[in-house]
């Protein structure tokens, strides 16, 4: 008879208590353990009531932001794919067979500032996972033939993504808005660089040598584990990993000095899409600009905003409108998207968005509205913590930004402190015409 | 699946409340410790209930309930009420059923539920909201599906092709002309007919109070009893040889979906045998499958290649596990090849069929069977990681009239043998009679069609040397004959799909 690994159903976490408004208590309700090994590798662990299950994440604090050399856009993402191509100890097929044997869900993804490798599996597979993960992070080995074959899968990923016009808009917006900073390209990379990837085998070895180093990575375990055993295993498996020496110099862009506008024709059938980007602040858990921008995003662009009510619900000029700035290590773009129902209303919609931003600069948000927004942010966060994988995904977000999972508590404390004046202040500071890049996508006349 | 802190009550609840008699079914999955609550309301009607000429009526009605107001509150007021709680209400209109799902932190359950119940039981049906959601539906079909989502288009084209003339044959969202012809009065009449005790079913999951279900039953007991919206399904149209639908639109890469109806569902034991074979052949978003390893791993043609033994929509991003609340009485087998360069699409179709033929002829070895069975038992437990998802699977199990899906998988797989699996493969799968939908670039449709129908050679070239084993297979695959049934095949512009 066969045996199954002891996967037991997940039960939900113990009662989650939200801190009262203004309370200095931590928004993240679970214990965060942090241990740093001698080689600089940080092990973060969070006990969570999910009997028999663990989420195992490795956060590499390298993403497309690190692609500083010309012609290498998209490489961090490409490298993520290569990490599944095997080692001397575990070939690609061995790696997949082992994962299959433990019934794991295993994958990875890359963005501007990080690459995350994640596994959801039975708790008793912890040592197996750590063995496999530490091995490939230290000893990855692949042939040039495999490298070239995987480049085809990258082109395939580009192909699947680019039937949506949003990918192209995002690409054009960034390319225009940034001068030399690596946020100029998307994580996917420019098509010309993707097509050249098969020729970059030697560079890929260099890339691994630079970035897949203990001081640049954090291992995060959430769920059902024994802390002492976890640390002992980490020392055993990751102990031999050697520190790296490479230092990154990401170009700093000068302030944008004039407005930029791009008209983008689209061959396939589509409604017009307007996208507007304003250079904003970098993520910080110490200063107020970024948290104030997050609240401003809710004031002006959430479903409860006056702009949404007018454009979407009442006048029905657009299908949706949204605006926000994702957290990023370096100054990012606050990006507004809207899909306009009738091309003749594009300018009207742009002017309504501009009016809403002007109002945010001049009119303080009411105390009641501010309270509702802060409540929304806290409950939204709490509702996203309903299983170990979701907790790990949430916390890995803050690890990529600062290396410290406690950033989550610090930034939510800042949200509590934001005042109407803070919101007006960032509106005035960042939402200026000379700081703006607009992309307007419309269907070509000849399209069906 | 029992956990000491969880209570499952799945019964046809009958409650006398305020003089009202409720025949509404309620499914409960209560946790004493969970901070979250999910309320799931299912209407046992879907696009198969759309009247002829009004295709999309079921979906439009659901959208108007979800994105409309109550008798007391406008849509904007509803959104404003939900906002501080970060609570959400979504709807999903499918072919057989329609679901409304509300998620809230238990701090706000009572107020949230009042609002949610009012949306479903006393909707506002405002003419301005109607115009807005109708526009969304038409734009989705006309612009988004036809223009900007080639993988979704390929899947919907396959569905329309497989179920031509069958109640499943339109999209869940209807057709452009159907939606265009629908009036607000049509919606109100459909609502009166369908949203009755006979068709509604409520699910509760999470940390709600023990007496909460009685409140729900009392509310649902006040609506008309109505009659069940049953639709008798004819047999799906037969598939005769390989039937090819080439869909044309501007496209930089070609998306492929292929498949055929099968006569097993989760209620059948053989479904679970087929489940093991399918996981071995094409488990979604993993590197376990034969297809994924052959097309992507060995040949680098595209991003992913999977197979399914029941309806699977979405799944284009993230680690999507099997859908919730899209059950069908008649299921289908399908293969999804993610977009590949135009010059490789013909080879890729042959490659997938080559592997399918091998599966059907050789089956699984004892070792492949054991490895896959073990994987599926463990992996399927991950699908139900939240109370919300568990409730969804539980309600689907009740639709099929079977035990809780995740438990049933373990129970059935424990007693399966490799012979069971290979027998199910032989009985239900074949590589000779299948429908193929391909999305190709504008103006290239006929050329592609002719190449496939004429069995033109489709050699593949690589950036780097490949092992001899792969080259030997390629030599067979590049001329693999496909028996295209020209009489039942065609080239269509995307603009003609989902029109009426």
Interface residues (C-beta under 8 A of the other chain):
Chain A: X2 X4 X5 X7 X8 X9 X10 X11 X12 X13 X14 X15 X16 X18 X49 X53 X84 X92 X96 X97 X99 X100 X101 X102 X103 X104 X105 X106 X107 X120 X121 X122 X144 X145 X147 X148 X149 X150 X151 X152 X153 X155 X156 X157 X159 X160 X162 X163 X164 X165 X198 X267 X268 X269 X270 X271 X302 X303 X304 X309 X312 X313 X314 X316 X319 X341 X371 X372 X375 X376 X377 X378 X379 X380 X382 X383 X386 X387 X388 X389 X443 X447 X448
Chain B: X1 X3 X5 X6 X31 X33 X34 X35 X36 X75 X76 X79 X80 X83 X84 X85 X86 X87 X103 X105 X107 X128 X129 X131 X132 X135 X136 X139 X142 X143 X144 X146 X147 X148 X149 X150 X151 X206 X207 X249 X250 X251 X252 X253 X255 X285 X286 X287 X288 X296 X297 X298 X299 X300 X301 X302 X303 X304 X316 X319 X338 X339 X340 X341 X370 X371 X372 X373 X374 X375 X376 X377 X378 X379 X381 X382 X384 X385 X386 X387 X388 X406 X410 X442 X462 X463 X464 X465 X466 X493 X494 X495
